[in-house]
Amino acid sequence: MTTSSESTGLLDEATSKTHITQIPSPPGLPVIGNLLDISGDTPVYDFARLSKQYGEIYRLRIAGREPIFVNSVALTDELCDESRFSKKVGGALDEIRNGVHDGLFTAYTGEDNWGIAHRVLMPAFGPFAITHMFDEMKDIVSQMVLKWARDGPQAEIAVTDDFTRLTLDSIALCAMDTRFNSFYHEKLHPFVDAMVGFLSESGHRARRPKAQKALMQMLNTGSHYHFEQDIKYMQSVAMECVEKRRKQPSDKKDLLNAMLNGVDPRTGKKMNDQSICDNMITFLIAGHETTSGMLSFLFYYLLKSPKAYQAAQEEVDRVVGKSPITIDHMAKLPYLTACLRETLRLSPTAPGFGITPKDGKGDVNVKSGNKEYTIPAGGIAVVSLPQVHRDPLVYGNDAEEFRPERMLEEEFKKLPANAWKPFGNGMRACIGRPFAWQEALLATATLLQNFNFTFVQNYDLKIKQTLTIKPTADFKMHATLRPGIDPVHLEHTMFGGVTPVHNAQPAIGVHPDNGEVKAKGRPMTILYGSNTGTCQALAQGLASDAASHGYSAEVLALDAAAERVPRNQPVVVITASFEGEPPDNAARFIEWMRHQSGSPFKGVKYSVFGCGHSDWSKTFHAIPTEVDRAFASLGAERLVDMGSADAAKNQINGEFEAWEPGLWSAIGDEYGEEHAVQAEEFEIEVKTEARSVGLRQNVKQAKVIKNERISREDAEDERHLELELPEGMEYRTGDYLAILPLNPYPTVARVLKHYSLPRDTLISVKSGRFPGIPTGSTISLHDLLSGYVELSQPCTRKTVEALAKHVSSSSSTSDDAASLHDLATTSYESQIMTPRISLLDLLERYPNSLKTFPLATFLQSLPAMRIRSYSISSSSLASPRTISLTISVLTAPSVWNTSTRFLGVASNYIASLEAGDTAQVATRPSHQAFHPPTDVENTPVLMLCAGTGIAPFFGFCAERAHLLKSGRTLAKGVLYFGVRREVDVLYAEKLREWQDIGAIEVRYVFSREAQKTKGCKYVQERMWEEREELVEMFDAGAKVFVCGSSKLGEGVKEVVERVYAETAEKRGKIKTKEEVREWFEGIRNERYAVDVFT
């Protein structure tokens, strides 16, 4: 982060050369202006996009208004000068006046009722008064805690709903001594529905032309009618509270009594009944809507940031321990306070406020660096907080990351003035800030003291917007009581009782199907860490095998085992490692494990299997190895040596199967042989008279817009695909698109041909389990083969052995049995794994001997269909609703059968899509470092790729071109692009266009025509040739991005290290090899980001 002293010196020099600059604006349409540039549901996304496009300030023209949006700290600092500017109530806030008139939040500057209410209520929100609300806040928090405890660890908590219940009940009880009892009802209080409808419609009304609003009012349309009814209901709730208090007077020092009895010290007036009702509604809206959003965002960020989660929970344990939380603890939680500040930096629940020049000031100019802009008299400038809070000149290039350390007290004090404004500005800032802060600290500390949390399923942040913002309703989490906490005694201990002592650690999980561990078999736990589904599939496969060894296996994500690793049963950990980092659903566990000492795992008996990719040699199996060693050092007993698989060899299933027998042997030695539990046999009934469809996966439907070949007809088929994203699905430039493919029909037809079945065959699953298909259901065999199983994966050794056994027990020839036995043993690596021979290939290789191989066994031997991820090749800034991919279609001759071809599943599926088709997709975030820099004017960009590795950089370049056309100034950008020949360049015309306008410099490298590219055949060779220029770019703060094969990744890395060593030597600082490697590790995933594929 840039320090204030550094930034001041630059500003002092720059501001001496200021000049009036025209405020940029996106082109609009006649009459409606920029109305189509703003989404009806989530304009906050559009404001973010426009800020990236136009920079620190831009103007929109909507419904006859011309609001200005400000996105930098420098301009915000100017606008917060109350000697020149005052609050502007406009847009949606102006529409909210229909319901709350001149309440504290919506009053126009100078309105009498605001002044009276503000002066009357200030003491009621003072520190002394807020402190006295602590016990009532705690009462409501305890209701939520007890509900979550009693619902159990498998309950799916609707996060935003329950935090809304918490904050609504808290403000109602503390402000007006009213209990809504939201935790005792399944549905939220009707006030919430009325409020949400009112706020949402206010936002829509703000974007409608005045004539349209007048017509809707005259016709009393549905939306206008509901708007009026919502206002009427909220006013009735407020008046009911007033009348109840007058009938039943109380000496309680709450907000309602303050409003009923308080006298304005300046005017001697009291608040009238309408003002009381307006401000009660204001408190109920602002007092719970923003705080519930803050808590929801906080728990999202904590679950996504295991280090912060661990640090926050450790602080609560250190400060509070197991004692009841008291008001004295609130001032002793600096890290939790920093987490709340950082949450409101990234996701300010009230995402902006309006400013206008004060009456009599006329037009007012504001400065930023050497630029000066004019804010017209009567106009509105909106401080767009999500963008201001991400200003890279203040918060650095990691401004998008959740890093609470930057908000600890000392760092927080160093921030420039007005760099953090989630509660508004000056006299019109949020009067309820102390209330919200105490409530949020209390709730968060209580929850971390008593629970561990995990996502129900992986969730990437999506915004729901009314006047405020919060995560969408599909953000759900599990809450598991921490060890030693009993739900029966929880209420007693929260309020001062003695914490009961539990010698036995509670079980870490229950079966989600019936809520208790099944009685069949001895218990064991299988924990997985998985981003792509591979380790999860291995865990589920191992659980299926467990029954034959006498065990009933519980399969859970690793995060579920934080603080409660089970004892007295086998524990198997199957996890991957991603560039040395844990999978998303294991990160919390790993962080917790790293903070353990002594022998907390004594009594745990475990085994570890790791997955990784050897191209990342430095971090290969880093996480599995760390888990294996940590368990042992913390007192656990290893059952069998760690097993491992290398994804680069494409034989993970085979390597796991080779390790599995040793695991079961070790478990048998430790616990004794168990009688096999009779597992339900997978049994199917074949029907041929009809068909149906059934699919699954956490994906949504996207419509195909375009699918075109972009390579020469005589070259490999390389394609450009464009899709229209479904509503609510967002992405960042540099992210991935996950696609759930279908197997190519020729491959499916081969199975049907082998079993002599027609295409419309149906199967009924009569017993046993099959991924995604419930027992008792019926599905088309064609659909099952197309979408539920992998038909082209290499056959596992275990399955080849099963084929050999089947042939041996039949009347087939002994030669076939011997051949299959050889393939399962001596020749497996060379004849099955290396040429990637599938189970289907083997059925066709031995058609007579395997003709009777059961279809049910064939199906159950296949891996479940998995999603494939591709780099997105579009810019979220230039194409927010349209996404594109650049892919190479994989097709090759079959190794064994010359009449068939090996068809890549996903690439051939994508190639088959036509405009108008739909595909099942989901966006997935790439590594945080693999995105264009936020400070585009000062951060040079160096991109290096080969072939279809151009994909993400085509999006990067499109974004740079879009920014340039919008009037932005860009730091230098260079693209090194390697292909075979000049005619093989993908997107040549577009790259030429972008180069001509100065968005990018393209340096080609032709491996078959090196004479055209300075004699260089590979990207890394031309890098070395032009290294002096690259050093200049790096010295200027450049970020380096690499995308392509592992060979390219290693080659570029080697050149970067060589250039660094040579440059250091020229500058008189000779570096050893170890120092060079240490330097490279220091910039990796910071200024050097890689996306390498096999």
N, C-alpha and C positions, 0 to 999 in steps of 0.2 A: 504494500500500500504506500502511495506517495505521502510523505510527511507534509505537514502544513508549512514547515519552513521552506521545503523545496518548492512547493507549489506557489508560495507567496513571491519568491524571487522571480519566477517565470512570469507571473501575472503582472508584476510591477513593470517589467520591461515591455510586455505586450500591450498593456492598456494605454500606453502613451501614443499608440498608433491606431486607435480605434476609428471605425467609420461605420456609418449606418448601412446595415445589410438587410436586404429584402428577406422576409421570412418565407421559406420554401413551403410549397403546398402541392399535394398530389392533384393531377388533372381531374376535373369533375365533369359532370354532365349538366346540360341545361336544366334549370328548375330545381332538380334534386341535389345538385352539387356532388358532394362526396358521400352521400347516403349509402351507396353500395360498397363503399370502402370499409364500412363498419358493420360487424356482425350483429344480428338481432339479439343473440343470447349471451355472447361473451366478448364484448368490445375490448376488454382488457388485453386479449390476444392481438387484436388489430392495432391497438395503441403501441404495443411492444414492437410489432412488425414495422409500423410507420416510424417509430423512433430509430430503429436500426437503419431504415432506409434514408431518413432525412436528417438524422443527427439530433443535436441538442434542442432543437425547436422546429415546429412546423405548424401550419394553419390548416383547418378544415372549414368547409362551407357546407352546413347542414341546416335544412329547414329555415333558411333565412338568417341564420346566425353564423358567426365566423370565430369559433373558439380557437385559441392558440394553446398548444401543448408544449410544456417545458420539461426537458428530460435530463438536465445537468445540474450538478450541485452549484456551479457558479451562478447560473441564472436563477435558481431557487433562492440562493442567498440574497440576490437583488430583490426578488419578489416578496421576500419575508420582511422587508423594511417597512414597518408600520407607519413610518412618517410619510411614505409615498403611496403605499398600497393598503387596501382593506379587503376583507373577505367578500367574495362575489357569490351570491346565491343564484345559480343558474342551472340549466339543463335538468337532470333528474331531480336535483335538490329543490329546484323551483316547483316541480310537479308534486313533490312530497308536501309542500305547503298546503296542498288541498286537504291533507289529512291532519296536519299538526300546526298549521298556520305559522304564528311567530314564536314557535318554541325555540329553545336554546340553540338547536342545531340548524334551524331553517330561517331564523329571523334575518331580515334585511338590516344592514348596518344603520344604526340610529333609531331603530324601533323601540318605543318606550317599554313594551312588555319584556323585551330581552334584557334591558338594563335592570328592571325590577327583579326578574327571576334570577338573573346572574348574581346580583348582590345578596338576595335572600338565601340562595342555595350554596354559595361559596363556603360558609362555615359547615354546612352539612356534609361537604365533601373534603373537609380538612382532615389532617392526619389523626387527630383525636377521635373524630366521629367514625372514620373508617376502621380504626382499631377496634372500636366497640361493635363492629359488624362481624368480627372474625368468627365468633361462636356460631352465628346463624349461617355464615358461609360454610363452616365446617359441618353443620348439620346436613346441609344439602349435599355436600361432597360425600358424606358418609352414606347417604342413600344410594348414590351411584356406585360407590365401592362395594357395598353389600349386594347390590343387584348383580354386579359383574361376578362377585365371588360365588354367589349362589347359582348363577347361570352355568358356571363351570368353564373349563379351558377350551371346550370345543364350540362354545357359543360364538356366533359371528356378530361382533359388536358393530353396529352402524355408527361409526365414529361421530359424524357431524350431527346425527339425530340425538345421540346421548349427551353430547356436549351442549347442544341447544337446550335440552331438558335441564341440564345443570345450571346454565347461566340464566335461563328464564326464571327458574324457581328461585335462584339466588337473588336476583334483582327484585323480584316480586316480594320475597320475604323481607329482605333488608330495607327496601325502599318504602313499602306500604303494608308490611305485616300481613301479606296475603300468601296463602299456600296454594299453588297450582297442582302440587302432588304429581308431577309429570312422570316420575319413576314408578308410579303405581297404576299407570294406564298404558295400554299398548300403543295408542295413538297419541301424537303430540297434542298439546292444548290447542283448541280452535283459534286462539289468538295468533299462534304461529302460522297457521295456514292463511289467515287474513293478512298478517304482516308480510309474508312472502309474496302473496298475490299483489298486495299494494305496492311493495317496492319494485317488483318486476314490471308491473304495468307503468309505474312512474318512469322507469328507464325507457320503455317503449314509447311512451307519450313524448318524451324529450326529443326523440328522433323523428317525430311526425310533423309535417307541416301544419301550421295553425288552421288552415282550411279543413284539413282532414280531421283534426281533433274536434273542431266545431261541428262538422257533419256527424261524427260518431256520437257526440253529445246530444245533438238534435234527434238522431234516430234511436238513441239509447241502446246502442249495440251491445252485444254480449260482454265484450271487454270493458266497456264504459260502465255497464250496469254492475258488473262484479267489482269494479274499482270503487264505485260508490257504496256498495254493500260492505266491502272490506273496511272502508273508513267508518261507516256507521257502526259496525261491530266493535272496532277498536275503541271508538269514543264511548260506546256503552259500557265496555269493560272498565275504562278509566272512571267514568261517572259512578258506576256501581261501587268502586273502591272509595270514592269521595263520600258518597252517601252513607256507606257502611261506617266509615270512621266518624262521621258527624253523629250518627245514631249511637255508636259505641265508642265514645272518646277514650283516648289512651294517652299516657304521658311518655310514651316511647319516643326517643329522639331519632326518628327516621325521616326520610325525605318528605313523606306525605304530611306529617305534622309541621315540618318546616315550611312547606308551601301553604298549608291552611292557616298557620298562626304567625308566620314570619312577617316582619315589617321591614321594608326597604329603608336603610338608614339615611339614604340621600333624599328621598321624596316623601317618606312617611307613608307610602302606599303599601297595600297588601296585594297579593296576586289574586286576580279574579278567577272564577270557576273555570272558564274556558281556557285560560292560561294554565291552570293547574292540570286540567285534563290533557291539554296539548303536550305539556312537559312530562306527564306520566307516560303517555304513549312514546314520547321521545326516549325516555329512560328505558322503557321496556324494549324498544327497538335497538337503540344504540347500546344499551347496557348488556344485552345478551347476544345480539347478532354478531357484533365485532369480536367479542371475547370468545364465543364458541368457535368462530373461524380461526382465531389465533391459536386456541388449544388444538384444533384439528390439524392445522398446518404444523404446529410444533411436533405432534406425535408422528406425523408423516416424515418430517425431517429427521427426527431421532431414529425412526426405524430404518431410514435410508443411510444413516450416518452412525455406524456402530461405535466408533470412538467417542463421539459426542454422547451417545446413549450411555455408554459405560461410565464416562466421566460424570455425567449428571447423576446417575444412580449411586455412584460411589460417594459423591458429595452429600446426597441425602442420607446415606448410611453413616457417613462420618459425623454429620452435624446432628441428625435426629436419632439415628440408630433405630431401636424398636420402641422407643418411647412415643407417646402421643405427640403430634405436631402442635406447637403452640405459636402464639403471635410473636414470641421472641425469636423463633427460628427464621422468620421471614427475612430478616436483615443479614442472615448468616449464610445465604445461598448464592454467592456471586456467580458461580458457573451456570446455575439454573437461570439466574437473571440474564446472563449473557445469551443463553439459548433463546429466551423470550425476545430479547432485542434482535438477535439474528433472524428469528422467525419473522418478526415484523419488518425487518429490512427486506427480506426476499419476498414476503407475501403480506404486505400491509393490507389489513382486511378492509379498511376504507381506502381505496387505492388512489385517491386524489382529492385535492381541494382547489376551489376557484379563487382567483385574486383579480382585483381590478384597481386601476388608479383611483386614489381618493378624490372625492368631490373637490373641484376647484383646481386640481393639479393638471388638468388637460392630458395630452399625450405624454407618456413617460418613457424614457429610454432606459434600457437595461444593458449591461455589458458582460461579455464573456471573452476573455482574452483580448484579441484585437478586433473583435466584432461587437457591434452595437445594434440592438433591435428596438423597434418602437412598439409599445403596448398602447393602443388607442384609448382615449377617454371613453368610459362606458363599456369597453370590451372586456372579455374574460380571458385570463390566462390560467390554464389548468396545470397545476403541479402534478405531474404523472409519477407518483411515488415509486412504483416498481422499477421504473427506468432511472429515476434520480438515485435510488438506493443501489443501483448497479453501475454507477458512473465509474468507468475504469480509471479515471484520473485520481479518484479518491480511494476506491476499493480494490484497484488492481485488476490484473487479468483473471483472477480467480473469483471475480465478483459474483458469478453464478453459483458458486459453491457455498454450502452451509458450513460455516467455520466459526463457531461461537467465540473462539479465542480472540477474534478481532473486536469483540464487544465486551471483553472484560474491562473493568473500570479504567485502568490506566490507558489502554488503547482507545476506549470509548471517549475519554476526555481529549484525546489528540485529534479526533475527527474535526474537520472544518465546521464552522458554524452552519447550521441548517442542512447538514448532510444526512440527518436521520429525522424524519418528520411524520411518523405514523399517527401521531395524535393531533395533527394540524398545527396552527401557528398562532402565537401571541394571545391576544385577548379572546380570540374565537377558538382557541385550542380546546380539546376535549376536557370538559370539567370533571368527567368521571374516571380520568386516568388512574388515580390512586385506588379506586374501587376495583377496576379491572385488573390492575397489576397484582393486588393482594389476592384476589380470587384465583387468578391464573397460577401464581406461585403456590398457593395452598393446594389447589387441585393437582398440579403436576407433582409436587413433592409427595403428596399422599399416594398417588397412583404408583410412582416409582418405588416408594417404600414398601408397597404391598404386592405389586404384580410384576411379572415379566410379560412383554408384549411381542407379538409376531404378526406379520401380515397374514390374512386368510389366504390370499393369493397375491402374487407379485402385482404391485400397483404403481403406475407412474402417474404423477400428479396431473390431474385435469381439474379445471376451474368451473365452478358454478357461480354465476354472477347475478345479483340483483342490484341493489345500491352498493352492497358490500360483496366481497368474494370469499369463497371457502372451497375446500375440496368437494368433488362430486360424491354422490351417495354410494358409489361402488367402492369407496375407501372403507374397508372393514379390517378389523384386527381381532386376534385372540388375546385374552387376558388370563394368564396362569398365575395362581397364587405362588409367591416365593416360598422357599423351604421354611418350615417352622411356623407357617401361618395357617390357622384353621378357620374356615369360614364360619363355624359355629361360634367361635370366641372373638371373631374379628371386631364386631361392634364394641364389645367390652374393652378390648385392648386399645382401640382407637381413642377411647375417651378416658383412659387412665387406668384400666385394669392391668393385671399382671399377665404378661405374655406366656401362654402355656409352653412347656418344653416338650419337644417332639424328638425322640431318639431316632426314629426311622424317617428317612427322607421320603416324601410323597412320590408316588409313581409319576413319571414325566408325561404320560399321555394315556389316552383312552381310545378305543376303536371308534371312529366316527359313525359307524353304522348302527351300533346299539348302545354306545356310551359306557361300555365296560369291557375289560379284557376277556376274551372268549376263554371258555374252560378247556377247549380242546388243545392239548399239548402244553409243554413247558414254555414259559414266557421267554422271549428274547426281543431285543430292540435293535432295529437297523436305522441308522441315522445317515442322511445324505445331504450333500451340498451340491447344488446343480443349477446352472443357468440355462443350459441348452436341453436338459431333459435326459442326457445320457446316464448320469450317475443315479438319477431317480429311477430310470428304467432298470438299471442293474440292481438297485435296492429292492424294487418290486419283484424282480425275477428271483432274487435270493429268498425273499419272503415266501414266494410260491414253492420253492424247493424245501423250505423249512419243515413243512408238514410231513414230508417223507422221512425226516430225521427226528420227528417227535416234538417239534416246536411250533408254537403259535407266535408269529413275528409281528411286532408293531413297527410300522414304517413311518418315520417322522423326519421333517427337515431338521438339520443340525441346530438351528436357532431355538427349537423347542426344548433342547436339552440344557440350555444355559441355566446354571445353578442347580440342576437336578439330573445329573448323569446317573442312570439306574445301577443298582447293585444286585447281587444274587441272581444274575442272569447274564448270558452272553450279550455283549454290545459290539456291533459291527458299524464302523464308520466308512462310508464310501463318498469320497469328495474329490472335486476337481480343483485346479488352480488356474487362475487367469492372470497371466503376466505377474505372478507372485502374489496376487490378491485373491481373497476367498470369494466363492460364489455369493450372490446376494442373500440367499437364505441360509448362509453359514457365517456371514460376517459378524453378526452379533455374538454368536457362540465363540468365535475365534478371539474377538476382543475381550470377552469375559474370561476366557481361558488364559489369555496372556497376563491377566492381572491376578492370577491365583499363585499361591505359594504354599509351602509345607506339603501336606499329604491329603488334600481334600478328596482325591480320587481313590483313596484306600478302599479296597473291597470291590472295585470295578475291574472286570475282566473283559478285555477288548481285543479287537483286530481292526486294522485299517487297510483299505484299498484305495489307491490314488489314480486319478486320470490326469493326463497332461499332454503337452505337445513339445517334442524335443527341439523344435526350431527355436523355442525360447529357453536355451540351454541354461542360462543363469538362474531362471526361476522354475525350471522343470520340476514338477511335483513338490514345489515349495510348501504349499499348504498341507497336503497329506503327510509329508515328512514332519512338518512342525507339529501336527496333531499327534502323530505316532510318538514322537519324542516327548511331547508335553504330557501326554497321558502317563507315560512311564515315569517321568520325573516327578509327577504329582501323586504318585503312589499307586497307580493302576498296574494291573498285571497283564502283560501281553500274552495272548493265546497263541498267535502265530505271527511270523514275520510279515511286515507290510508287503502287500502285493501292489503291482502297478501296471499301468497300460499306457502306451504311447499312441496318441491319436494320429501321429504322422505315419504310422504303419497301417492304419485303418483296420485294426484287429482287436479293438477293445473287448468285444464280447468273447473272443477266443482267449485272450489273456486272462480275463476274469474267470472263465470256466476252468482254465488250467490251475488257477489259485484256489478255487472253491473247495475241491476235495480235501486239501490240506487244512482248510478252516474247519470243515465238519469233523475231520479226524481229531483236531486239537480240542474242539468242543466236546467230542465224545470222551476223550481222555480226561478232561477236566470235570465234566458233569456226569459221566457214565452214559452208556448207550440208552437212548430212549426208544420206546416202541413207536414205530411210524404211525402218525395220525392219518387215517384214511381221508385223503383229500378228494374233493368232488372231482370226478373225471370230467374233462371237457367233452361234452357229447352234443352232437348236432343232428338235426333231422333235415334231410334234403328234400326240397320241393321244387318243382319246375313249372308251376302254373301261373306265377305272378311275380311282381317285384316291388320293392319299396326302398326308401333312402333313409339313411341316418348318419349323421356326422357329428363330430365334437371337436372342441379346442377353443381356447380363449382368444378368438379372433373375430373380426367383423367383416361384413361384405363391402368390398370396394369395386367400383365399376371401371372396367377397362375403357380408356379413351382412345388409345393408339397403341399399335404393336407393329413395328416396322424393322426390317433388316437394315443395318447400317454398314455391313461389310460387303466386300465384293462377292459376286455369285460363286467364284471359283475359290473362295477362301472359307475359313471357318464361319459358321453362322453366328454372327454377333448381332444382338438386337437391342432396340430401345423401346421400353414399355412405359406407358403413362397410365396412371389410374387416378380416379377421383376419390379422395379420402372420404370415409363415412363421417357423419356428423360427430363431433366431439373428439376425433382423433387428430392429434397434433404431432409435429416433429420438429427437430432442429437440423439445420444443415450439417451433414456429416453423420447422421444417425443411420440405423438399419431399418429395413422393412422385412419382417418375418412373414413368410408365405407358407400356408398349409397346402401342399401340392396333391395331385392325384397321380397315381402310376400311369405311365403311357398305356394306351389301349393295346398295342401289340404285345406288351408284356403280360397284361391281364389275359389276353386271348390265349397265350401259351399255356396258362394254368387251366383254363376251361378246356382247351384241346387235350391236354394230358389226361384229364378226368372225364373226357367225353360228355361234357355238360353244356347245355344251351346257355346263351347269354342272360336269359331272364330267370335263371335258377334262383330260388329262395332258400335260405337256411334258417332254421329256428334253433336258437341256443337253448337246449333243454336243461343243461346243468353245467356247472363249472364256471370259470371266469374268463372273459375275453375283454381286452381293453376297449372301453367305450360302448360296449354292447351289453345291456342288462340281460341276466338270465331270464329265459322265457320269451324273449323278443324275437322277432323275425326280421330279416334283412336280405336284400338282394345280394347274392354272392358276388355279382359284378361290382356292386358298390363297396362291399367289404374289401375286395381285392384292390379296388381302385384307391380307396381313401383311408383304410384303417391299418394296413400292414405295409412293411417294406419288402418288396419282392426282389430287389437287386443287391441287397447287402450280402457280403461274403458269408457263406454258411459256417456256423460255428463248429468247432471240433466235436462238441457234444452231440450236435445234430447229425454230423457225418457218422459218428459211432452208432447213433440210433438207426440210421439207414443201413449200416452194415449188419446190425443185429436183426433188422427186419428181413433182409435178404437171406441171412443165414437160417432163419427160422421158417422160411418159405421153401417152395420147391424150385427156386431159382438156381442158376448155375453157380457152382462154387467159385468160378473165376470172378464173377461180379462181386461176390462176398469178399474175396481176398483183395480185389482191387479197392473196394470201399474201405476195408480195414487198413490198407496201406495209406489211403488218403487221410484217414483219421489219425494216423500215427506218424510214420516216417516222412511222408510226402506232404503233410498238411500245409506247412509254410510255403513251399515252392509251388504246389499244385492247386491250392485253394486260396490262401490269403494273398499271395503276390498277384495272381491274375484275377482276384476278386470273383471267384466262382460262387454263385448263389445256390440256394437249395433248389430253386427251379431249374438251374443249369444241370444239377445232378439228376433230377427226375428225368430230364431229357437225355442225359448221357446214358442212363440205364433204363430205357423205357419199358422193357419187358419185366425186369426184376422188380422195378419200383411201381409198376402199374397198380398194384394193390396197396401201396402205401396210403394209409387212411387220410382222407381230406382233413378231418378234424385235427390229426396229429400234425399235418403239414401247416395248417393255419396257426396252431398254437406254438409252433416252432419259429414263427416269423416275428421279428421285432415290430413294435407298434410304429405307425407312421409318425414322423417327427417333422417339425417345422424347419424351414431353411431360411437363413438370414442373408440378405444382400445389402450392400452399401447403397444408400439412396443417392441418386445422381442429379437431384434437383435442389433448388434453394428454397428454404421455407420462407424466405423474405420475398423472392420473386414469384414463387408459386405456392402459397400457403395451403391451398386446398387440392392441388394437383401434385402428385408424386411420380418420379420416374426412376427406372432402373436401367442399368447397362449390363447385359449378361452375354456370356458365351454358351452356346448350346452344345452340350456334350453328347456326342454319338460316336461310336467306334465299333469295329468288327468284333463279333463274339470270339472268344479264345477257342472254344470247343465246337461251336456250331456255326458253320459259315453261312447258313441260311438265315441267321438272326443277327441282330446288332445290339450292343450294349447301349442303352439309352439312359442318360442322366435323368433322374426322376424330376427334380424341380425345374431344371433348365428346359426340358422338353415340354413340361406342363406350361411353363410361361410362354414358350414358342407357340403353343397351340391356342393360346387365348386370342380372341378377336374383339374388335371394338364392340361394346355393348355387353360383353360377357362380364360376369362377376367373379372375383377371387376372394378367398378368405385370408385376411392380412391383419397384421398388428405392427405398429411402429415400436422399435426397441432403441433405447439410448445407446450410443457408442461411448467409448471412454471419454471422460470429461475433457481430456486434453485434445480430443480429435474433433474440434469445431473451429470455425474461423475465429480469429481474435476479436474481442469486443472493441478494442481501441483500434479501429481500422485505419485511422489517420496516422498513427505513430508506430504500428507494428508491421514490419515487412513480413511477407509470407513466401516460403519456399516449398514447393510441392514436387514430389518425385514419384513417378509411376511408370508402369509398363502395361500394354494391352488393356484389358477391361479394368485394370486398376485405375483407369482414368475416372471411373464412376463417381467417387465422392468429390473429386477435384473439378469435375464438370459442374457440380453444384456449387463448389467454392467459387469458381470463375463466374458462374451465372450471377452469384450474389454480388461479386465485385462489380460486374458490369451494371447491375441494377442500382447499386449504390452510386456509381459514377454518373449514371444518367439522371439520378435524383439530385445531383449537385454536390455530392460528398467528395472530399479529397481523400485519396488513398495512398498509403505507403506502398512501396515497391512490391510487386508480386511476380514471381518467376515460376513457371511450370516446366519441368523436365519430363518428356513423354517419350518412352521407348516403344517402338514397334519394329516389325521386320523390314518393311519397305515403305517408301513415301506414300504409295497408294493404299497402304493399310491403316493410315491415320484415321481414327474415329473422330467424328464431329469436326472435320477439318475446316469446313466453311464457317461454323459458329466460332471456333477458336480463332480463326483469322479475323472475323468481325470484332471479337472482343480485344484482340491484340491491336487492331487498327484504332480503336477508341481509347487505348491506353489502360485497359482494365487489367491486362496480364501480358507478360512476355513469355513466349513459348519457345523452348529449346528442344528440338526433336533429336532423337537418337535412333538410327536405322541399323539394325544388326546385320542385315544383308546388303546394305548400301552405305557402308561406313564412310565412303569417300565424300558423301554429301553432308556428313555431320562431324567434320574436323577429324576424321579417321577413327572416331569413337564408335564402338559397337554396342556398348551398354551405358545405361544412365550414369552409373558410378564412375565410368571412365571420363565422361564429359564433365561431371562434377569436379573431378581432379584437375582437368584441363583448365577449368574456369574458377579455380578455388579462391583466387584473390578477390574476385567480386563477391563470392559467397561469404568470405570472411568479413567483408565490409557490411554485408547484410546482417550477419549474425551480431557483429559489434553494435549494429543499430537496433538490436532487440528482436531480430527475426524469429519466427516460429517455423519449425521444420516439420513437414508431414510426408509420410511415406505410405504408399499403397501398392501392393503387388505380391508376387510370389515370395516365399521365404528366401529364395536365392537373392532376389533384389534387396530384401530387407537386410540380409547379412552383408551384401556388397556395399550398400550405402553406409551402414554402420561402420564398416572397416574404413571407408574413405573419410567419414566424419572424424573418426579417431586419429587418422593419419594427418588430416588437415590441422586438427587441434595441436597435435604434437609438434608439427612443423612450425606453426604460428608461434607457439610458446617458445620454441628454440630461437626463432628470429627475434623475439622480444626479450631474449636473455633469461628465459625461465624454462630450462630443460626439464621435461617430465618423464618419469619412469612409466613403464607399461601399466603398473598398478595405479598410478596417479591418473593416467589417461582414462582407464576403465572407471575409476571412481568419479572423474569429471562427467563421463558419459552417463553414468547412472544418476548423477545429479540433475541432468537436464531431461532425462527420459520421463515421459508422461508429464512434463512441464513445458519445455520448449521444443521437445522432440517427440512426436506422436507417430505411432506405427499401426497400420491395419494390414496385417499379412495373412494371406490365405494359401492353402496347400494346392 
